[in-house]
Amino acid sequence: MQLYNLEFTEEEIKKAVAEDRLLSMEIEFSRICNFRCSYCYVPEQQECKGELSRDEIKDVLLQAKELGAKKIIILGGEPSIYPHLPEMLNFLNDHGLEIELFTNGTGVDAKLAKLLAELKVRVVLKLNSRNREIQDRLAGRGGAYDIIQTAFANLKDAGYPSDDLFLALSTVICQPNFDELVDMWKWVRDQKMEPYFEVITPQENALDNLWLAVDSIKLKELFVELSRIDREQYGWDWEPQPPLVGNRCMRHQVSCLVTATGDVTPCVGVTIPLDNIRNNKLGHILKNSEVVQNLKNYREMIKGECRDCDKASECYGCRGAAYQLTGDYLASDPTCWRNQKPE
């Protein structure tokens, strides 16, 4: 029986925390996107001003590498329509950095799929439903399902997934797709892909679309069922705990986010600008941030039920959900079923 999906060893994480180093970094090249997802963390905007230049992006990527980052996770906006994506992918590869790309598939034509395969980019394709109507509704535009399917076909033609070409499907858990998620999980597994299922962080668009939310009891039942299926059918052993199915979010120990305009934040959910890379170097920002130090020292700083939870040594809930719903990034995670008091 294999333990599931822990990206870095506990020893690597402890060492990085002690030395104020990174193991990964998330970055937005641009916030321009052609989808209008009903759950998106990015505020609605008509135009994107003041975004980082290619040289500024390259500089902060090298700063992350100097701080120990092994992996760069590219978010958006939609990276596949960023006009300089091939240049940036080659730059990262030339500097020995592992790449993970989250994409809705729009720009993943045969040419880009071939490049992604050549550079062994870990691709995470966003697919929230295998039902065309539901997928298009969640993406906020018609034709989204077909775009994703075309990208999927191009990636398969390029050799994804395989032992050295990682392909995952990113799926948000919500009311419209809830009844198909068990079957979808098994389909992803059978396709030799990785399922990235996660609870929606209640921020920006998601706060305007509360009909998406799934209550904590139903979430628990889903997590427990997927854990059973993985254990009995696929040989993976993991403990059900939100917000990520089969994984645990400890990113604040070893990662951060640099937005398209250069703000440094702990993650996409904890939207507290620590500083901007146009003002200070990344290492200076992280080392001198009280927020970052508090999150690294979470066992002493966390509050409420999360502090006393029997999983506190290995989980601190979703800090993004805590911040967005309470205004306190150290508060107990209101969305976790372990924190629900009986009525």
N, C-alpha and C positions, 0 to 999 in steps of 0.2 A: 504493500500500500504506500503510495507516494504522497508526501505533503504537497499542497498545491500553491503555486504561484507566489512565492516569496522572492522578490526581485533581488534583494541584497541579503547577505547573511547578517545575523545579529551582531557578529563581531565587526563586520564592516561598518554597520550603522553606529555602533558604540564608538568606534575609532574616529569616524567622521564627526560625530557630535563633540567629542573631546577636543578635536583639533580645529573646530569651526570650519569644516570643509564640506563640500558638496559631493554627492554621488550622482545626482542628475539635476537637470534644470528644464523647466517648461518655458516655452517662448512663443509669442505671437509675432509672426512676420508682418501681418496686417490684419485689421478687423473687417475688411471688406468681405462680404459673403452674399451668395445668391439665394440662400435659403433664409427663411424667417421662422425658425423652429420655435414652437410654442413654449419650450422649456429652457431656452438658451440663456446662458449666464451673461451674455454680452448685451449691454443696453442698446435699445433701438437707436440708430443714428442714420442720418441721411448721407453724411460724408465723413471721411476719416482724415482729420487734420493732424499735422505734427508727428506723423509716424516716423519711426527710425529709418535712417538711410541704410543701404547695404553695408557701408563701411562701419556704421554704428552697430549693426547687428553682428557683423563679423568680430568686432572688437569685444563685445560682451560675451560672445561664444568662447573666445579665447580666454577671457577672464574666468568663465565657468570652468574651463579645462584646467586652468592654473590652480583653481580651488579644489580640484580633484574630481570634477564631474566626468563620468564615463559615458553618460547617455544624455542626449538632448531630445526632448519631447516637443514636437511642433504642433501647436494648437492654432486657433483662428478666432474669428474670420475663417475663410476657407483657404487652406494653404495651396491646394492644387490649382487655384486660379491666380495665385500670386505670381506675377510675371518673371520673377527672378528665382523661382523655386529650384530649378536644375542647378543654377550657380551655387546656391546655398547648400544643396545636398552634396555637391562635389566638394565644397569647402569643408563641410563637416567630415566627410569621408577622408579627405586628404590629411586632416588633423587627428585621425584615429578615433573619432567620436561615434558611438553607436547612435542610430537615429530611429526614432519612433514617430510616425506621422499619423495624426488623426484627420480623416477626410470624409466629406460627404460624397466623394467620387466624381464630382463635376469635371475636373480636368484630367482625370485618370484615363487618358487615351492609350493606345497601344505603345506609343513612344515613351510616355512617362512611366507606364507600367514596366517597360523594359529597363529603363534607368533605375527604377526602384529595385528591381530584381538584381541588377548588376551591382548595386551598392549594398545589397542585402538590408534594405530599409525594412524595419518592422512596421507593417501597415495595419492601421485600425480603421476599418470601414464602418461608417455609421449606418446601421439598419435597425429601425425600431419595430418594424412589423413586416411579415411576409404577405400581408394584405395590402394591395395597392392603395385602396381608399384611405386606410388608417395611416399608412406611411406618408402619403401626400398631405394628409391633414396635419400630422405632427410636424412635418417639415415646413408647413406654411406655404406650399406652392404645388401646383399641379406638375406632373412629370418627374417628381423627385424619385419615385420608385423606379422608373425606367432608367434614370441617371445612375442610380446605385447599381442596378442590375448590369448595365453596360460596363461600369467600372469593375464589377465583380468578374465579368467574363474576360475583360482585358487582363486583370491580375492573374486569373487562372491560366490564360494563354501564356503569360510570362513566367509561369512556374509556381505561383502561389496556390495553396500553401504547401510547404515541404519541410524537411528537417532543418534546412538553413534559410528558408524564406517564411518568416512568421506572418501570419494573417489572423487578425482578430475582428470580431464584429462587436461594435459598441452599441449597447441597447439601454435606453432608460426605462425603468419600471414605472408604468403609469396605468391609469384606468383603461384607456382604449386598447392597450395591447396585453393586459394582464392575463386574460384567459388563454393566450397562445404561448406564454413564456416557457412553460415546461416543455412543450413540444419543440419550441424554437431552440431551447438549450440543447436538447438531444440532437437536433438537426445540425447545429453548429459543431458539436462534438463529433458527430459522424462524418462531417466534412473535413475533419482534422484541422479545424480552426479553433481559436481560443474565444470563449464567450466573455466579453466585458459587460456584465450586467450591473447597473448601479441605480441606487435611489436618487431621485431628482433632488438637487440642492434648491431649496425654496428662495430663489432670488430672481430679480429682473423679470423676464417674461413668465417664469413659472409662477410668480406672485400674482400675475394678471390672469393666470389660467389655473385656478385652484381645482378645477374639475379633473385635472390630471392626477391629483394626489391619491395615494393608496394608504389606507390606515395601517398603523404599525402591527396590528394583529395579523392582517392579511400578508404583510411583508414577512413577518416571522414564519408563517406557514409556507410561503414560497421558498424562503431561504432553506428551511429545514427539508423540504421536499427535494430541492436541487442538490443539497448535500447528500441526501440518501441515494439519489440517482447516480451521482458521481462516485460515491463509495461502492455501490453495488454493481454498477454497469461499466464504469470507466477506470476504476482503480485509483481514484483521487480521494484523499482524506482531508477534510477541512471543517472547521468549526463555523456554524452559521452565526454571523454577526454583521450588522450594517456598517457602512453604507455600500460596500462593494461585495458582490456575491463571490465567495470563495477566496477572498483576499482581505487584507486589512490596510487601511490608509494610515501610513506613518510618514507621509511625505514631508511634513514640517521638520523632521529630524535631519533630512538629507537633501532637500530640494527647495526650490522657490519658483516663482513665476516672474518673467519679465514681459510686460505688456507691449503692444505695438508702439506705444508712445514713450516707452522707456521706464515706466513706473515699475518698481519692484514690490511685489506683494507675496505673502506666504503661500497663497494658492488662489485658484479661481473663485473659491467661496469666501475666503477671508480677504475681502477687498479693501484692506488697509494699506494705502501707499506708504511704504517704509521710507522711500526716497526715490530719486530718479537717477538712472545711470549717466545722464548728462551732467549731473551735479557731483557725483562721487562714484568711485569704483565699487563694483559689486561686493568684493570682500569686505570693504569698509562698511558698506550699508548693512550687510548681514551681521557682522561681528558687533556692530554698535546699536543694533535694533533691540529694544526692550521686548517687543512683540516676539521676535524670533527666539530670543533667549528664554522667554516664558514658555513658548511652545516646546522648545527642546527640553525644558525642565518641567514637563507637563505633569509628572507624577506628584510634584509638590504644589503646582499652580492650579490644576484642574479643580472645578467646583462641583458641588451637588452630587447627584447619583453617580455620575461618571467617576468621581473621585473614589467612591466606596465600592464600585463595581468589582466583581470577582475577576473581570477581564482587564482591570486597569493597568496591569503590568505590560500588556501587549496591545492595547487599544485605547484610543481616546475619543471614540465616536467621530462624527463629522464636525470638525471645527467650523466649516463653512455654514452648515445648518445652524449651529449654535450662534454664530455671529449674525447671520441674516435674520434669525427669528427673535433673538434676545438683545442684540447689540453688544454682546460680550463674547469674545472669541474663546474665553476660558470657561464659559458656562457649560452645564450639562447639555448633552445633545438631545433636544426635544423630540427628535424623530426616531430615536432608538427605542425598540420595544422593551428593552431592559429597564428603561427609565419610566415606564408607564405605571402610574399608581392605580390600584384598583378603585373603581368608583363606588 
